[in-house]
Amino acid sequence: MESEPKDIIVLGAIKHGIKKFDKIQKTTQIKPEELDSILEQLENRGFILVEKKKGWLGEKIEITVTDKGAKEVEERVHELQTRWNQMSAVYKTGDKEKLKEQMDDNKSFLPMMMFFGVMDMMMFSMMFGMMGMAMSDYVPAESMPEGGDGGMDDGGFDFDIGF
């Protein structure tokens, strides 16, 4: 499947247990209209199930990943890990030109690498230092992790009391 990185980020968030639209939106930082479209595409491809459940306060929608969707995420994360390992190997050789070429080739994958925690953020920032560039030249500010945890867990408590 050749898809937008955002599709896989959304699928990964759902695979990691985020089942509600507003929480997926908050975690992925994708605008609601775009997220709705992505979720529809994922459902049409059989990667997610959208279930309507009756609750005390009315109907609620819960989104879960299918086996097909979980397999897709695992394959894509493995692919990202391979790409990161190649970039790391080039960085270790000290070849600035080849590293810039690798980073250019992988530019669209960098936000996904951050989201899934595939890359070593310390080494990633050293790569930019070696090339004399800023990380923002390659990664939009909204994709950069705030806590360096790959964006998967904010480490806080999450209580959903239905309000």
C-alpha positions in Angstrom: 0.0 0.0 0.0 1.5 3.3 -1.0 -0.3 5.9 1.1 0.1 9.2 2.7 2.2 9.1 5.9 -0.8 10.6 7.7 -2.9 7.5 6.9 -0.3 5.3 8.7 0.0 7.7 11.6 -3.7 7.6 12.1 -3.8 3.8 11.8 -0.9 3.5 14.2 -2.6 5.7 16.8 -5.7 3.5 16.6 -3.6 0.4 16.8 -2.1 1.8 20.1 -5.5 2.0 21.6 -6.8 5.5 20.8 -10.4 4.7 19.8 -12.2 8.1 19.8 -12.2 10.7 17.0 -11.3 13.6 19.2 -8.4 11.8 20.9 -7.1 10.6 17.5 -7.3 14.2 16.2 -5.4 15.5 19.3 -2.7 12.8 19.1 -2.1 13.1 15.3 -2.6 16.9 15.1 -4.7 16.4 11.9 -7.6 18.8 11.1 -11.0 17.2 11.8 -12.2 17.4 8.1 -9.0 15.7 6.9 -9.1 13.1 9.7 -12.6 12.2 8.8 -11.6 11.6 5.2 -8.6 9.5 6.3 -10.8 7.4 8.6 -13.2 6.8 5.7 -10.4 5.7 3.4 -9.0 3.4 6.2 -12.5 1.9 6.7 -13.0 1.4 3.0 -9.7 -0.5 2.7 -10.7 -2.7 5.6 -8.0 -1.4 8.0 -10.4 -0.2 10.7 -13.8 -0.9 12.1 -16.1 1.9 13.1 -18.7 0.7 15.7 -21.6 2.7 17.1 -22.3 1.8 20.7 -25.1 2.8 23.0 -23.9 4.5 26.1 -25.5 6.3 29.1 -25.2 9.6 27.3 -26.4 8.4 23.9 -24.5 6.9 21.1 -20.7 6.8 20.9 -18.5 5.8 18.1 -15.5 3.6 18.8 -12.8 2.9 16.2 -10.6 -0.2 16.3 -8.0 -1.6 14.0 -8.5 -4.9 12.1 -5.9 -7.6 11.8 -5.3 -6.4 8.2 -4.7 -2.8 9.6 -2.4 -4.0 12.4 -0.3 -6.0 9.9 -0.1 -2.9 7.6 1.2 -0.8 10.5 3.8 -3.4 11.5 5.0 -3.7 7.9 5.3 0.1 7.5 7.1 0.5 10.9 9.6 -2.2 9.8 10.1 -0.3 6.5 10.7 3.0 8.5 13.2 1.2 10.7 15.1 0.0 7.7 15.2 3.5 6.2 16.4 4.9 9.6 19.1 2.3 9.8 20.3 3.3 6.4 20.4 7.0 7.3 22.2 6.2 10.5 24.8 4.1 8.7 25.5 7.0 6.2 25.7 9.5 9.1 28.4 7.3 10.8 30.5 7.4 7.6 30.6 11.2 7.8 29.7 11.7 4.2 27.6 14.9 4.2 26.6 14.7 0.6 25.3 11.2 0.8 23.5 12.0 4.1 21.8 15.0 2.5 20.7 12.8 -0.4 19.4 10.1 2.0 17.5 12.7 4.1 16.0 14.3 0.9 14.9 10.8 -0.2 13.3 10.1 3.1 11.8 13.6 3.8 8.2 12.5 3.6 8.9 9.6 6.0 10.5 11.7 8.8 7.2 12.7 10.5 6.2 9.0 10.6 9.6 8.0 12.0 9.2 10.5 14.8 5.6 9.5 15.5 6.4 5.8 15.8 9.6 6.5 17.8 11.7 4.8 15.1 14.5 7.4 15.0 17.0 8.3 17.7 16.3 12.0 18.2 19.7 12.8 19.5 21.4 11.3 16.4 18.8 13.0 14.1 19.6 16.4 15.5 23.4 15.6 15.1 22.7 14.8 11.5 21.4 18.3 10.9 24.3 19.8 12.8 26.8 17.9 10.6 25.0 19.3 7.5 24.7 22.8 9.0 20.9 22.7 8.6 18.0 23.2 10.9 15.5 20.4 11.6 12.7 22.7 10.6 14.1 22.6 7.0 12.9 19.0 6.8 10.2 18.5 9.4 7.2 20.8 10.0 7.0 22.2 13.5 3.7 20.4 14.3 5.3 17.0 13.5 8.2 17.5 15.9 7.6 15.6 19.2 7.5 17.8 22.3 8.8 15.3 24.8 10.9 13.2 22.5 8.7 10.1 23.0 7.6 9.8 19.4 4.2 11.2 20.1 2.6 8.0 21.3 2.0 8.7 25.0 1.9 12.0 26.9 2.7 10.2 30.1 -0.2 11.7 32.0 -3.4 10.3 33.3 -6.3 9.9 30.9 -9.7 9.6 32.5 -12.7 9.6 30.3 -15.8 10.4 32.4 -18.0 11.1 29.4 -18.5 14.9 29.7 
